[in-house]
Amino acid sequence: MIDVSSDAPEKSILDFVKQWMKLLADDRFDEACALLEHPNSYGVVWTPNLIKEIVHDTFSPDTHFYKFHPEGPIFTDPYELEEQRNIEPIELNDGSGYAFDYDVPLNGGWSDLTAQFEILKKPNGYVVFLDDLHVL
């Protein structure tokens, strides 16, 4: 569960997603996955291995992600990037929460990989779902 400020839901959601990405950059995948309390709408339970597998399968060895990192794409702390991505979440039409797409920072910059989140209102707060991780 996360708290989403009624005064500034955009900031609450962006802060959560950036902190989630920072956990990945700090190689704290277990903690990041624990914040995703439920499977997505397709029944996918996000695990550290699944996230790593998707990222490495998305970028082949002939992409620039392997140029300076032979082991492949490495998550980057979004707070360390000079250019910030402050994308606004979209409120769902039925008022049940928000949808939010965020470019995944890899190897010191923004990548084409997008993390698609849903933040849904529950009685005690909001639950975050990672719907998908793919290149749009």
C-alpha positions in Angstrom: 0.0 0.0 0.0 1.1 3.5 -0.7 -0.3 6.8 0.5 -1.5 9.0 -2.4 -2.0 12.6 -1.4 -5.4 14.0 -2.4 -3.7 17.4 -2.9 -0.9 16.1 -5.0 -1.5 12.6 -6.3 1.0 13.1 -9.2 3.9 13.8 -6.8 3.0 10.8 -4.5 2.9 8.4 -7.5 6.0 9.8 -9.1 7.9 9.6 -5.8 6.9 6.0 -5.3 7.9 4.9 -8.9 11.3 6.7 -8.6 11.9 5.0 -5.2 10.9 1.7 -6.8 13.4 2.2 -9.7 16.1 3.2 -7.2 15.6 -0.1 -5.4 16.3 -1.9 -8.7 19.4 0.3 -9.3 20.6 -0.6 -5.7 20.2 -4.3 -6.6 17.4 -4.6 -4.0 15.0 -6.5 -6.3 13.4 -8.5 -3.5 12.3 -5.2 -1.8 11.1 -3.7 -5.0 9.0 -6.8 -5.8 7.6 -6.9 -2.3 6.1 -3.5 -2.9 4.0 -5.0 -5.8 1.6 -6.8 -3.4 -0.6 -8.5 -6.1 -0.2 -10.1 -9.5 -1.0 -7.9 -12.5 -4.3 -8.2 -14.4 -2.7 -11.1 -16.5 -1.8 -13.0 -13.3 1.9 -12.2 -13.6 3.7 -12.2 -10.2 6.8 -10.0 -10.6 10.0 -11.6 -9.2 13.6 -10.4 -9.4 14.4 -13.1 -12.0 11.5 -12.2 -14.2 12.3 -8.5 -14.2 16.0 -9.2 -15.0 15.0 -11.7 -17.7 12.7 -9.3 -19.4 15.2 -6.5 -19.4 18.0 -8.7 -20.7 15.8 -10.3 -23.3 14.6 -6.9 -24.5 18.0 -5.6 -25.4 20.2 -7.8 -27.6 24.0 -7.9 -27.3 24.3 -5.6 -30.4 22.5 -2.7 -28.7 24.3 0.2 -27.1 23.4 -1.2 -23.7 26.2 -3.7 -24.1 28.8 -1.3 -25.3 30.1 -0.2 -21.8 28.4 -3.0 -19.8 29.2 -6.4 -21.3 26.8 -8.0 -18.8 23.9 -6.0 -20.3 21.5 -3.4 -19.1 22.1 -2.1 -15.6 19.3 -0.2 -13.7 20.2 3.4 -12.9 18.9 5.5 -10.0 16.5 8.0 -11.6 17.5 10.6 -9.1 21.1 10.6 -10.4 20.1 11.5 -14.0 20.5 15.1 -15.1 17.3 15.1 -17.1 14.3 14.2 -15.0 11.1 12.6 -16.4 8.1 14.0 -14.5 5.3 12.4 -16.4 1.8 12.9 -15.0 -0.3 9.9 -14.0 -3.6 9.5 -15.7 -6.7 9.3 -13.5 -8.8 6.3 -14.5 -12.3 7.2 -15.9 -14.1 5.3 -13.2 -12.2 7.2 -10.4 -10.7 3.9 -9.1 -7.1 5.1 -9.3 -4.4 6.0 -11.8 -2.4 4.6 -14.7 1.3 5.6 -15.0 3.9 4.9 -17.6 7.5 5.5 -16.7 10.7 5.1 -18.9 13.1 2.8 -17.2 16.5 4.3 -16.5 19.3 1.9 -17.7 23.1 2.3 -18.0 23.1 5.9 -16.9 20.3 7.2 -19.2 16.6 6.8 -20.2 15.8 3.7 -22.1 13.0 2.7 -24.5 11.8 0.3 -21.9 8.6 1.4 -20.2 7.2 0.3 -16.9 3.4 0.5 -16.9 1.8 0.8 -13.5 -1.7 1.0 -12.1 -2.3 2.5 -8.8 -5.7 1.4 -7.5 -7.7 2.8 -4.6 -8.5 0.4 -1.8 -10.1 1.0 1.6 -6.8 1.6 3.4 -4.8 3.3 0.7 -3.6 2.5 -2.8 -2.2 -0.7 -4.2 0.4 -0.6 -6.9 0.4 -3.0 -9.8 3.2 -3.3 -12.4 1.1 -4.2 -15.4 3.9 -4.6 -17.9 7.5 -4.0 -18.6 8.2 -3.6 -22.4 9.2 -1.3 -25.2 6.3 0.8 -26.3 
